[in-house]
Amino acid sequence: MARTFSQKIRSFFKKSELPPIDENSSLIKIAELYPDFFDFIQKRYAINLSSEKKMQPLKAFVAEHSLPPPQVVFMELQMVSRSAGVGHLSAREATELIDDKSSVSILDVREKWELQWGSIPKSVPLTEELLEEILETWEKDKPVLLYCHFGVRSLDAASFLADRGFTNIFVLKGGIDSWSTEIDPSIPRYEGAYC
């Protein structure tokens, strides 16, 4: 079976694979993998959960509290957990960065099949070859904006670069999904690629 681009990149990053989390994962299971999860829920959404409520699936939890979609809640948790050295920009802030810094490189961290839904102007797909070029030749202070569908895969790549001394790295919060809803509605929203 062929590996997806995300699997290849994660392998390149030499990250350990965590067990998969999806919208049907229980909150307690998420907390096993992300020990600060319940603190995050309390701080971000001012929700304290009973022991019984911690057993419910993420999908039921977000519906009960009228929170953003499960993917977005999970993405926010991961961003808080792994964001040292990485700037997090809303779609509007990203447009300001793009307008202010004509030298910003915009990297698309999605799978090939996702590109059919559209891309942010002037972005290029992050391939293994491009990643090697970045590591070998790019200036460490070059501004770089990364995005994916919701923001998790781009955070993987951004954290990887920040860990290697890159100092001007940003991710688009909410990924191309937020770009579509806030900046360019001509880019259709799509399902799949949970992260």
C-alpha positions in Angstrom: 0.0 0.0 0.0 1.4 3.4 -1.0 2.1 5.9 1.8 0.3 9.2 1.7 2.3 12.4 1.5 1.6 13.1 5.2 2.9 9.8 6.2 6.1 10.4 4.1 6.6 13.8 5.6 6.0 12.6 9.1 8.5 9.8 8.5 10.9 12.4 7.2 10.3 14.5 10.3 11.1 11.3 12.3 8.1 11.9 14.6 6.6 9.1 16.5 3.1 8.2 15.4 0.4 8.7 18.0 -2.7 6.5 18.0 -5.3 8.1 15.8 -7.9 10.5 17.2 -11.1 11.3 15.5 -14.5 12.8 16.3 -15.6 9.5 17.9 -12.7 9.3 20.3 -13.7 9.7 23.9 -12.5 12.8 25.8 -10.7 10.5 28.3 -8.8 8.8 25.4 -7.7 12.2 24.1 -6.6 13.2 27.6 -4.4 10.0 27.7 -2.5 11.2 24.7 -2.7 15.0 25.5 -2.5 15.2 29.4 -3.3 19.0 29.3 -6.6 18.4 27.4 -9.0 19.0 30.3 -7.0 22.1 31.3 -7.2 23.3 27.7 -11.0 22.8 27.7 -11.4 24.7 30.9 -9.2 27.6 29.9 -10.3 27.8 26.2 -14.0 27.2 26.7 -14.6 27.6 30.5 -16.0 24.1 30.7 -15.4 21.8 33.7 -16.4 18.2 33.0 -17.7 15.6 35.4 -16.2 12.1 35.3 -19.2 10.8 33.4 -19.0 13.6 30.8 -15.3 12.7 30.2 -16.4 9.4 28.7 -18.4 11.0 25.8 -17.1 11.2 22.3 -15.5 14.5 21.1 -18.3 14.8 18.5 -21.0 14.7 21.2 -19.1 17.1 23.5 -18.8 19.8 20.9 -22.4 19.4 19.9 -23.6 19.6 23.5 -21.6 22.8 24.1 -22.1 24.4 20.7 -18.4 24.5 20.1 -16.5 24.6 16.7 -16.4 21.3 14.8 -14.4 18.5 16.4 -11.5 18.9 13.9 -11.1 22.6 14.9 -11.2 21.8 18.7 -8.6 19.1 18.2 -6.5 21.3 16.0 -6.6 24.1 18.7 -5.5 21.5 21.3 -2.6 20.4 19.2 -1.5 24.0 18.4 -1.4 24.8 22.1 0.5 21.5 22.8 3.1 21.9 20.1 3.4 25.5 19.2 6.7 26.7 20.7 8.5 28.9 18.3 5.6 29.1 15.8 3.3 32.0 15.2 -0.4 31.3 14.8 -2.3 33.6 12.4 -5.9 34.0 11.6 -6.8 34.1 8.0 -7.0 38.0 8.1 -3.7 38.2 9.9 -2.2 35.9 7.2 -3.3 38.3 4.5 -1.6 41.1 6.3 1.6 39.1 6.5 1.4 38.2 2.8 0.8 41.9 1.9 3.5 43.2 4.3 6.2 40.7 3.5 6.4 40.1 -0.2 9.3 37.7 0.5 7.0 35.4 2.5 7.0 31.8 1.2 3.6 30.1 1.5 3.7 26.3 1.8 0.8 24.0 1.3 1.1 20.9 3.4 -2.0 19.1 2.0 -2.2 15.8 0.0 -2.1 16.0 -3.8 -5.8 15.1 -4.0 -6.7 18.1 -1.8 -5.2 20.6 -4.2 -8.2 20.2 -6.5 -10.3 22.3 -4.0 -8.1 25.3 -4.5 -5.0 26.9 -2.9 -4.0 30.2 -1.4 -2.4 32.4 -4.1 1.3 32.1 -4.5 1.5 28.9 -2.4 3.5 25.9 -3.4 3.1 22.3 -2.2 5.6 21.2 0.4 7.3 18.1 -1.0 10.1 16.0 0.4 12.5 17.6 -2.1 11.4 21.2 -1.2 11.8 20.4 2.5 15.3 19.2 1.9 16.0 22.4 0.0 14.6 24.5 2.8 16.8 22.8 5.4 19.9 23.1 3.2 19.6 26.5 1.6 16.9 28.8 3.1 17.9 31.6 5.4 16.7 30.8 9.0 14.9 34.1 9.3 13.0 33.9 6.1 9.2 34.4 6.7 7.3 31.2 6.0 3.5 30.6 6.2 2.3 27.0 6.2 -1.2 25.7 5.9 -3.2 22.5 5.4 -6.9 21.7 5.7 -7.5 22.6 9.4 -4.0 23.4 10.7 -2.6 20.2 12.3 -0.3 18.9 9.5 1.0 22.4 8.9 1.8 22.7 12.6 3.8 19.5 12.3 5.8 21.0 9.5 6.1 24.4 11.2 7.2 22.8 14.5 9.8 20.8 12.7 11.3 23.9 11.1 11.2 25.9 14.3 13.0 23.0 16.1 15.7 23.4 13.5 16.3 27.1 14.1 13.9 28.8 11.7 12.7 31.9 13.5 10.0 33.4 11.3 7.5 30.5 10.9 3.8 30.9 10.9 0.7 28.6 10.6 -2.7 29.5 9.3 -5.1 28.8 12.2 -8.0 26.7 10.8 -6.1 26.1 7.6 -7.6 26.6 4.1 -11.0 26.0 5.7 -10.7 29.3 7.5 -9.3 31.0 4.4 -12.3 29.8 2.5 -14.8 31.1 5.1 -13.0 34.4 6.0 -11.1 35.5 2.9 -12.0 33.7 -0.3 -15.4 31.9 -0.5 -14.6 30.9 -4.1 -12.4 28.1 -2.6 -14.9 25.4 -1.7 -14.9 23.7 1.7 -14.4 20.0 1.7 -14.4 16.9 3.9 -11.7 14.4 4.4 -8.1 14.8 5.6 -9.2 15.2 9.3 -6.1 17.2 10.1 
